Amino acid sequence: MSSKQQANDVMEENKQALVPKLRFPEFREAGGWATETLGSLVKISAQKVGNNTCIPMSITSGVGLVSQQEKFGRIIAGNSYKNYLLLKKNDFAYNKSATKEYPEGFIALYTGSELAAVPNSIFTCFRIKDAPCSPRYLNYLFLGNLHGQWLRKFIEVGARAHGSLSINERDFLALPVPLPKGEKSLAEQQKIADCLSSLDELIAAQDRKVDALKTHKKGLMQQLFPRAGQTQPHLRFPEFQKTEKWAPKRIDDLVDMKSGATPSKSNPAFWNGPVPWVSAKDMKRIFLEDSEGHISAEAVTCGARLVPPGTLLVLTRGMTLLKDVPICVARREMSFNQDVKGLRPKYGVNGLFLAWLLIANKQRLLAMVSVAGHGTGKLDTDELKALALRVPSPPEQKRIASCLSDLYVLITAETQKLEALKIYKKGLMQQLFPTVEMDKA
């Protein structure tokens, strides 16, 4: 059966039942929806740049078209520029390269007013015909990966030499596209696009807020801790500005260090108990409430290390150390494996302050990492103990720790709001667009 016939069969099955779960009030009596082939709505554009002056573009999956200058810091078009495909406002560019989020390739709408261009080797460009179809509406369908759901059954195993997915243009244009029918079709499409666009603006504003908070936190940490060769930070809270300078201390002056261990995997009685057992994969945030793995009380009795809340956990062995040194604060009693060290703050040392101090000195810690067998990173325990840092009085430690921890909690809350907005948008799109049963084709 041809792809065109498959698409026609899908459209016939959906003509009567194709209705979105959520519809704006003014369109509820406007009639049903149906599917049209993409080829009936758009036409392929093979126009090349030639002598036109265009902005060379690239694409970022999930983001869209960006100038090569913005993405790479330079123009990479070179001698192939004149053979690039030309883009006008509201044209679409289909990048036939697989990504994690879009395995069948990513389609982006060009919204700029100036002429643009994309490489002809991995892009297919198309634009809407005179059909009553909103480019912004169609773009949201592509962002929802409508094309991927259709194309995955046509894509051949393997790729061409240049890395582009092997996709037949006829199969691509046979994509079934859901559209509202009747004289209000275009108005309903635009209403859906406006709704999602407003939500995108809200998500973008929240994203900027999170970025601004992260930037503020980074700058604040640079001010609150002494830089190399300095005896005190650039910024001190008013009540501590006339107090003594920060005192030099070694890590082993500040903490008692414990090594971790792994209970025998062959003894099931040691595993799946109530005690969190931390490994590198758990150490992705500063405050650690729980872990993926758990051990039993029997495992602790038989030698597994256990540390109280407030203990700092530092990864000292693993591939992660080649790019980062994870530092966490245990929020409850925990155990950990042999790749992790537990740093129990001594009397007069604020654990949260020490965690932030170590995070502020990440570059020094990374410089101490050596490469062991099989390319594994290793942070030598003796070097870690000997690391010299400057530390203020306990009250100032507490003030700094409270400030940065409160800011961290705020960033976490705002990040959760951002993720909630993204989830809401995804759910809303599922409600606003009817489901096309691709698997019946």
C-alpha positions in Angstrom: 0.0 0.0 0.0 1.4 3.4 -0.9 2.0 6.1 1.7 -0.6 8.3 0.0 -3.3 5.6 0.3 -2.3 5.0 3.9 -2.8 8.7 4.6 -6.2 8.7 2.8 -7.3 5.7 4.9 -6.3 7.5 8.1 -8.2 10.6 7.1 -11.4 8.6 6.2 -11.4 6.9 9.6 -11.0 10.2 11.4 -13.4 12.4 9.5 -16.4 11.6 11.8 -14.7 11.0 15.1 -11.8 13.5 15.0 -12.7 16.0 17.8 -10.3 17.6 20.3 -11.0 17.0 24.0 -10.9 20.7 24.7 -12.4 23.4 22.5 -12.9 27.1 22.9 -16.6 28.0 23.5 -17.0 30.1 20.3 -16.1 27.0 18.2 -18.0 24.3 19.9 -20.8 24.5 17.4 -18.6 25.1 14.4 -18.5 21.5 13.2 -16.1 18.7 13.4 -12.5 18.2 12.4 -10.8 16.2 9.7 -7.4 15.4 8.4 -5.7 16.7 5.3 -2.4 15.6 3.9 0.5 17.9 4.5 1.0 18.0 0.7 -2.4 19.5 0.2 -1.5 22.4 2.5 2.1 23.1 1.7 4.6 23.1 -1.2 8.3 22.2 -1.2 10.5 25.2 -1.7 13.8 24.5 -3.4 14.8 28.1 -4.1 18.5 28.7 -3.5 20.2 31.8 -2.1 22.0 32.7 -5.4 22.8 36.4 -5.3 20.4 37.2 -2.5 21.7 38.5 0.8 20.5 36.2 3.5 21.2 35.4 7.2 22.8 31.9 7.3 20.8 29.9 9.9 21.3 26.7 11.9 18.8 24.9 14.0 18.6 23.8 17.7 16.2 21.0 18.5 13.3 22.3 20.6 14.4 25.9 20.2 14.2 26.6 16.5 16.2 28.5 13.9 19.1 30.6 15.1 21.7 32.4 13.1 25.0 30.6 12.6 26.7 33.7 14.2 24.6 33.2 17.4 25.1 29.5 17.6 28.7 29.0 16.5 30.1 32.5 17.1 30.9 32.8 13.4 29.4 32.2 9.9 30.2 28.6 8.8 28.4 28.7 5.4 31.7 29.2 3.4 31.6 28.5 -0.3 28.4 26.6 -0.1 26.4 29.7 0.9 24.9 30.3 -2.6 23.5 26.8 -2.7 21.8 27.2 0.7 18.0 27.0 0.6 16.3 30.4 0.9 13.8 31.0 3.7 11.1 33.7 3.8 8.9 34.7 6.8 6.5 31.8 7.7 8.5 29.2 5.8 9.3 25.9 7.4 12.7 24.2 7.6 12.9 20.5 8.3 16.2 19.3 9.6 16.4 15.6 8.8 18.9 14.9 11.6 17.9 12.7 14.5 18.0 14.2 18.0 17.0 12.6 21.4 13.8 14.6 21.6 13.0 14.5 17.9 14.4 11.1 16.5 12.7 11.7 13.1 14.1 15.2 12.8 13.0 18.7 13.8 10.8 21.2 11.9 11.1 24.9 12.7 9.0 27.9 11.6 11.0 30.9 10.4 9.5 34.1 11.9 12.1 36.6 10.9 11.4 39.5 8.5 14.7 39.3 6.6 15.7 36.6 4.1 17.4 33.6 5.7 19.0 30.5 4.5 19.8 26.9 5.6 22.1 24.2 4.2 20.5 22.2 1.4 22.3 19.0 2.4 20.2 18.2 5.5 17.2 20.6 5.2 13.9 20.4 3.3 12.1 23.7 3.2 8.4 24.2 2.5 5.7 26.9 2.7 2.0 27.0 3.0 0.0 27.3 -0.2 -3.2 29.3 -0.5 -4.9 26.7 1.8 -6.7 28.0 5.0 -3.9 26.9 7.3 -2.2 29.0 9.9 1.7 28.6 9.9 1.7 29.1 13.7 -0.9 26.5 14.2 1.0 24.0 12.0 4.2 24.9 13.9 2.7 23.8 17.2 1.7 20.4 15.6 5.3 19.9 14.6 6.6 21.0 18.1 4.3 18.2 19.3 6.2 15.8 16.9 3.2 15.0 14.8 5.5 14.4 11.9 7.7 12.0 13.9 4.7 9.8 14.8 4.0 9.5 11.1 7.5 9.2 9.7 9.0 6.7 12.1 7.5 3.8 10.1 9.0 5.0 6.8 12.5 5.9 7.9 15.0 3.4 6.6 17.5 1.8 9.0 20.8 3.7 8.8 21.5 7.1 7.4 23.2 8.7 4.4 26.9 9.5 4.4 26.2 13.1 5.5 24.1 11.9 8.5 20.7 13.0 7.2 17.8 10.6 7.8 16.6 8.8 4.7 13.1 10.2 4.3 11.1 10.0 1.1 9.5 13.4 0.2 6.3 11.6 -0.9 6.0 9.9 2.5 6.7 13.3 4.2 4.0 15.1 2.3 1.5 12.3 3.0 1.5 13.3 6.8 -2.1 13.5 8.0 -2.7 16.9 9.6 -5.7 17.5 11.8 -7.7 20.7 11.0 -11.0 22.2 12.1 -13.5 22.3 9.2 -15.9 25.0 8.1 -15.7 28.8 7.6 -14.3 29.3 11.1 -11.4 26.9 10.6 -8.6 29.5 10.2 -10.0 31.5 13.2 -10.0 28.4 15.4 -6.4 27.6 14.3 -5.3 31.1 15.2 -7.1 31.0 18.5 -5.2 27.8 19.4 -1.9 29.3 18.3 -2.5 32.5 20.3 -3.3 30.5 23.4 -0.1 28.4 23.2 1.9 31.5 22.2 0.7 33.3 25.3 1.7 30.3 27.4 5.1 30.2 25.7 5.6 33.9 26.6 4.8 33.0 30.3 7.3 30.1 30.1 10.0 32.3 28.6 9.5 34.9 31.3 9.8 32.3 34.0 12.9 30.9 32.4 14.5 34.3 32.4 13.6 34.7 36.1 15.3 31.4 36.9 18.4 32.4 34.9 18.5 35.8 36.6 18.4 34.1 40.0 21.1 31.7 39.1 23.3 34.5 37.8 22.7 36.5 41.0 23.6 33.4 43.1 26.8 32.9 41.1 27.8 36.5 41.5 26.9 36.6 45.2 29.1 33.5 45.9 32.0 35.2 44.2 31.6 38.2 46.6 30.9 36.2 49.8 34.0 34.0 49.7 37.6 35.2 49.6 39.4 34.7 46.2 42.8 33.1 45.9 45.4 35.1 47.9 42.8 37.1 49.8 42.2 37.0 53.5 38.5 38.1 53.4 35.7 38.4 50.9 34.8 41.5 48.9 31.3 41.5 50.5 30.5 41.0 54.2 27.3 41.5 56.0 27.2 44.8 58.0 27.4 43.2 61.4 30.7 41.4 60.5 32.5 44.2 58.6 34.6 45.2 61.6 35.3 41.7 62.9 38.5 39.7 62.4 39.7 38.4 59.1 38.9 34.9 58.0 41.3 32.3 59.5 43.2 29.8 57.3 42.1 26.2 57.9 42.7 22.8 56.4 39.8 20.6 55.6 40.9 18.0 58.2 40.8 20.9 60.7 37.1 21.3 59.9 35.7 17.8 59.4 36.1 14.2 60.4 36.2 12.1 57.2 34.6 8.7 56.7 34.9 6.3 53.8 31.9 4.6 52.3 31.4 0.9 51.4 29.1 -1.4 49.4 27.4 -4.2 51.2 27.7 -7.6 49.5 25.4 -7.7 46.4 25.1 -11.5 46.8 23.3 -11.1 50.1 19.7 -10.0 49.5 19.2 -9.4 53.2 21.5 -6.4 52.9 19.4 -4.6 50.3 16.0 -2.9 49.7 15.8 -1.8 53.4 14.9 1.7 54.8 18.4 3.2 54.8 19.3 5.5 51.9 22.6 4.3 50.2 24.1 7.1 48.2 26.1 6.7 45.0 27.2 9.2 42.3 23.9 9.0 40.4 22.1 10.5 43.4 24.4 13.5 43.9 22.7 15.9 41.5 21.6 18.5 44.1 23.0 20.0 47.2 20.3 18.9 49.7 19.9 15.1 49.6 16.7 13.8 51.0 16.8 10.3 49.7 18.7 8.0 47.3 17.8 5.5 44.5 19.4 2.6 46.4 18.6 1.5 49.9 20.2 -1.0 52.3 18.9 -2.8 55.4 19.7 -2.3 59.1 21.5 -5.6 58.9 23.9 -4.2 56.3 24.7 -1.4 58.6 25.3 -3.8 61.5 27.7 -5.8 59.2 29.8 -2.8 58.4 28.1 -0.4 56.0 29.0 3.2 56.9 26.2 5.4 58.4 26.4 9.1 59.0 24.0 11.5 60.7 22.0 14.4 59.1 24.2 17.4 58.2 27.1 15.3 56.9 28.6 16.5 53.7 29.0 13.9 51.0 31.7 14.4 48.4 32.3 12.2 45.4 36.0 11.2 45.2 36.0 8.6 42.5 34.1 8.2 39.2 33.7 9.5 35.6 31.6 12.4 36.9 34.8 13.9 38.4 36.2 14.7 35.0 33.7 17.5 34.7 32.3 18.2 38.2 32.9 17.5 41.9 29.4 16.7 43.4 28.9 18.0 46.9 25.8 17.2 48.9 24.4 17.7 52.4 22.6 14.7 53.9 19.2 15.7 55.2 18.7 12.4 57.1 20.8 9.5 58.3 22.4 7.9 55.3 24.9 5.4 54.0 27.1 5.7 50.9 29.4 3.7 48.7 33.2 3.5 48.5 33.3 6.3 45.8 32.0 8.8 48.3 33.5 10.4 51.4 31.4 11.6 54.3 32.6 14.9 55.9 31.2 15.3 59.4 31.7 19.0 60.5 33.6 19.4 63.8 32.5 21.7 66.6 32.2 25.3 65.6 31.9 24.5 61.9 28.6 25.1 60.1 28.0 22.2 57.7 25.9 24.3 55.3 28.6 27.0 55.2 31.3 24.4 54.5 29.2 23.0 51.7 28.8 26.4 50.0 32.5 27.1 50.6 33.5 23.9 48.8 31.1 24.6 46.0 32.7 28.1 45.7 36.0 26.4 45.4 34.9 23.8 42.7 37.7 24.8 40.3 40.4 24.1 42.9 38.8 20.7 43.6 38.6 19.9 39.9 42.3 20.8 39.5 43.1 18.2 42.2 41.3 15.4 40.2 43.6 12.9 38.6 42.7 10.2 36.0 42.9 6.7 37.3 42.5 3.4 35.3 40.0 3.3 32.5 39.7 7.1 32.5 38.1 7.3 35.9 38.5 10.5 37.9 40.0 10.4 41.3 40.1 13.0 44.1 42.9 12.0 46.4 41.7 11.9 50.0 45.0 13.2 51.5 45.0 16.1 49.1 41.4 16.9 50.0 42.3 16.8 53.7 45.2 19.2 53.1 43.1 21.7 51.1 43.6 25.1 52.7 40.5 27.4 53.0 39.7 30.6 54.9 36.8 30.4 57.4 35.1 33.1 59.4 33.6 33.0 62.9 30.6 30.6 63.5 28.0 33.4 63.5 29.3 34.7 60.1 29.3 31.1 58.8 25.7 30.7 59.8 24.7 34.1 58.2 26.3 33.2 54.8 24.9 29.6 54.9 21.4 30.9 55.6 21.6 33.5 52.8 22.8 31.1 50.1 20.5 28.3 51.2 17.5 30.5 51.2 18.4 31.7 47.7 18.9 28.0 46.6 15.5 27.1 47.9 14.0 30.1 46.0 15.7 29.0 42.8 14.5 25.5 43.3 10.9 26.7 43.8 11.0 28.9 40.7 12.6 26.1 38.7 9.7 23.8 39.7 7.2 26.5 38.6 9.0 26.5 35.2 8.8 22.7 34.9 5.1 22.8 35.9 4.4 25.3 33.2 6.1 23.1 30.6 4.1 20.1 31.8 0.9 22.1 31.7 1.7 23.2 28.1 2.3 19.6 27.0 -1.0 18.5 28.6 -2.9 21.5 27.0 -1.6 20.6 23.6 -2.8 17.1 24.0 -6.3 18.5 24.8 -6.4 21.2 22.1 -5.3 18.8 19.2 -7.3 15.7 18.4 -5.4 12.4 18.3 -4.6 11.1 14.9 -4.3 7.3 14.9 -1.1 7.0 13.0 -0.7 3.3 13.8 -3.7 2.4 11.7 -2.0 3.5 8.6 
